Amino acid sequence: MTDTISGLAARVRRPRAAPPQRGSGAQRGERGRRGSRVGWLLAAVLAPVAAIAGLAWSPALDVDRVQVLGTRRLPAEQARAAASVDLGVPLAVVDLGRARAQVEALPYVKSAVVRRDWPDRVVVEIVERVPALAVPVDGGVVLYDPDGVRLGGAAAPPRGVPLLRVAGGRPAANLVQAVVAVVGAIPAQVRAQVLGYTATTPEDVRFALTGDREVVWGGSDSAAAKSRVLVALLRRPGTHYDVRAPAAPAVR
């Protein structure tokens, strides 16, 4: 009994084991140094970013000018107004896509590029649509480009732009495209004699020549053959030349 009590007392007096440490002093020091290095690295990376971000909002980088390039017929001020870029706003926040879409909505604009020109300028570069035909209307003409896009009115056709007369005064795009193809296919020596074009459909293109003559061309197919036949036919006397079927032309 005495031995049992003594054993229990010894176990009670035995000191408790120390809790396990998470690492030696050297290991804790290494972790601290690694943390310091990471902190310095983050500071080195973020400081320039913060500086650049601050600079982008600096008044020195506000929009002072909107420059328009590439316009000939379209007034530059109209393109500038369509871009709708406010002066005095930070150049970095200008919505280039929105400005481009608004400029390309103008009739004379075929395509546009809008870009930032640091430190303080927005540049709008435009590729214009070119008039290919002029359709007479009351008070002047309406111009169309080769794709059949209506460009706007003018008092008279620009130099080198032929007239196209159509019923109703507003041709469909495919009709304009067909006439433009015919104009390009006619030999230069014949084109110089053309007074104007008429068309009811893309397959019924005709044109008047000096000397009270008319050519019935038809559609834009077989253009090379029609051109060769027409040059030969025009050597014959007549007022009506039909090359719709170049293998069987007619003159009267």
Solvent accessible surface area in square Angstrom, and as a share of the most:
residue,aa,sasa,rsa
1,M,183,0.82
2,T,102,0.59
3,D,122,0.63
4,T,85,0.49
5,I,102,0.52
6,S,64,0.41
7,G,27,0.26
8,L,93,0.46
9,A,36,0.28
10,A,47,0.37
11,R,134,0.49
12,V,124,0.72
13,R,177,0.65
14,R,155,0.57
15,P,116,0.73
16,R,233,0.85
17,A,100,0.77
18,A,90,0.70
19,P,110,0.69
20,P,128,0.81
21,Q,151,0.67
22,R,234,0.85
23,G,11,0.10
24,S,57,0.37
25,G,46,0.44
26,A,80,0.62
27,Q,99,0.44
28,R,128,0.47
29,G,29,0.28
30,E,60,0.27
31,R,112,0.41
32,G,44,0.42
33,R,134,0.49
34,R,115,0.42
35,G,44,0.43
36,S,62,0.40
37,R,134,0.49
38,V,85,0.49
39,G,37,0.36
40,W,194,0.68
41,L,113,0.56
42,L,99,0.49
43,A,52,0.40
44,A,65,0.50
45,V,83,0.48
46,L,106,0.53
47,A,62,0.48
48,P,69,0.43
49,V,87,0.50
50,A,67,0.52
51,A,66,0.51
52,I,119,0.60
53,A,52,0.41
54,G,46,0.44
55,L,105,0.52
56,A,22,0.17
57,W,160,0.56
58,S,26,0.17
59,P,114,0.71
60,A,73,0.56
61,L,25,0.12
62,D,29,0.15
63,V,0,0.00
64,D,92,0.48
65,R,128,0.47
66,V,8,0.05
67,Q,49,0.22
68,V,17,0.10
69,L,67,0.34
70,G,50,0.48
71,T,37,0.21
72,R,197,0.72
73,R,89,0.33
74,L,7,0.03
75,P,79,0.50
76,A,36,0.28
77,E,108,0.49
78,Q,77,0.34
79,A,0,0.00
80,R,79,0.29
81,A,70,0.54
82,A,21,0.17
83,A,0,0.00
84,S,52,0.34
85,V,22,0.13
86,D,97,0.50
87,L,114,0.57
88,G,46,0.44
89,V,46,0.27
90,P,25,0.16
91,L,0,0.00
92,A,37,0.29
93,V,75,0.43
94,V,13,0.08
95,D,82,0.42
96,L,42,0.21
97,G,49,0.47
98,R,123,0.45
99,A,1,0.01
100,R,116,0.42
101,A,63,0.49
102,Q,57,0.25
103,V,0,0.00
104,E,59,0.26
105,A,84,0.65
106,L,28,0.14
107,P,63,0.40
108,Y,35,0.13
109,V,3,0.02
110,K,117,0.50
111,S,44,0.28
112,A,2,0.02
113,V,83,0.48
114,V,13,0.07
115,R,95,0.35
116,R,74,0.27
117,D,35,0.18
118,W,128,0.45
119,P,71,0.45
120,D,43,0.23
121,R,56,0.20
122,V,0,0.00
123,V,1,0.00
124,V,0,0.00
125,E,64,0.29
126,I,10,0.05
127,V,87,0.50
128,E,21,0.09
129,R,45,0.16
130,V,85,0.49
131,P,8,0.05
132,A,20,0.16
133,L,0,0.00
134,A,0,0.00
135,V,1,0.00
136,P,46,0.29
137,V,61,0.35
138,D,150,0.78
139,G,85,0.82
140,G,17,0.16
141,V,9,0.05
142,V,8,0.05
143,L,5,0.03
144,Y,5,0.02
145,D,4,0.02
146,P,61,0.38
147,D,69,0.36
148,G,12,0.12
149,V,51,0.29
150,R,99,0.36
151,L,6,0.03
152,G,20,0.19
153,G,63,0.61
154,A,35,0.27
155,A,94,0.73
156,A,60,0.47
157,P,49,0.31
158,P,42,0.26
159,R,243,0.89
160,G,77,0.74
161,V,20,0.12
162,P,34,0.21
163,L,40,0.20
164,L,0,0.00
165,R,125,0.46
166,V,25,0.15
167,A,102,0.79
168,G,86,0.82
169,G,19,0.19
170,R,166,0.61
171,P,14,0.09
172,A,62,0.48
173,A,47,0.37
174,N,86,0.44
175,L,15,0.08
176,V,0,0.00
177,Q,83,0.37
178,A,12,0.09
179,V,0,0.00
180,V,35,0.20
181,A,51,0.40
182,V,1,0.00
183,V,24,0.14
184,G,60,0.57
185,A,30,0.23
186,I,1,0.01
187,P,26,0.16
188,A,70,0.54
189,Q,107,0.48
190,V,2,0.01
191,R,93,0.34
192,A,91,0.70
193,Q,54,0.24
194,V,25,0.15
195,L,110,0.55
196,G,6,0.05
197,Y,1,0.01
198,T,57,0.33
199,A,6,0.04
200,T,103,0.60
201,T,64,0.37
202,P,36,0.23
203,E,119,0.53
204,D,32,0.16
205,V,0,0.00
206,R,68,0.25
207,F,2,0.01
208,A,42,0.33
209,L,1,0.01
210,T,58,0.34
211,G,65,0.62
212,D,129,0.67
213,R,46,0.17
214,E,60,0.27
215,V,0,0.00
216,V,1,0.00
217,W,0,0.00
218,G,3,0.03
219,G,5,0.05
220,S,54,0.35
221,D,83,0.43
222,S,58,0.37
223,A,30,0.23
224,A,68,0.53
225,A,29,0.22
226,K,2,0.01
227,S,15,0.09
228,R,161,0.59
229,V,32,0.18
230,L,0,0.00
231,V,38,0.22
232,A,49,0.38
233,L,5,0.02
234,L,29,0.14
235,R,185,0.68
236,R,143,0.52
237,P,126,0.79
238,G,25,0.24
239,T,77,0.45
240,H,26,0.11
241,Y,3,0.01
242,D,19,0.10
243,V,0,0.00
244,R,123,0.45
245,A,55,0.42
246,P,28,0.18
247,A,107,0.83
248,A,74,0.57
249,P,53,0.33
250,A,53,0.41
251,V,42,0.24
252,R,181,0.66
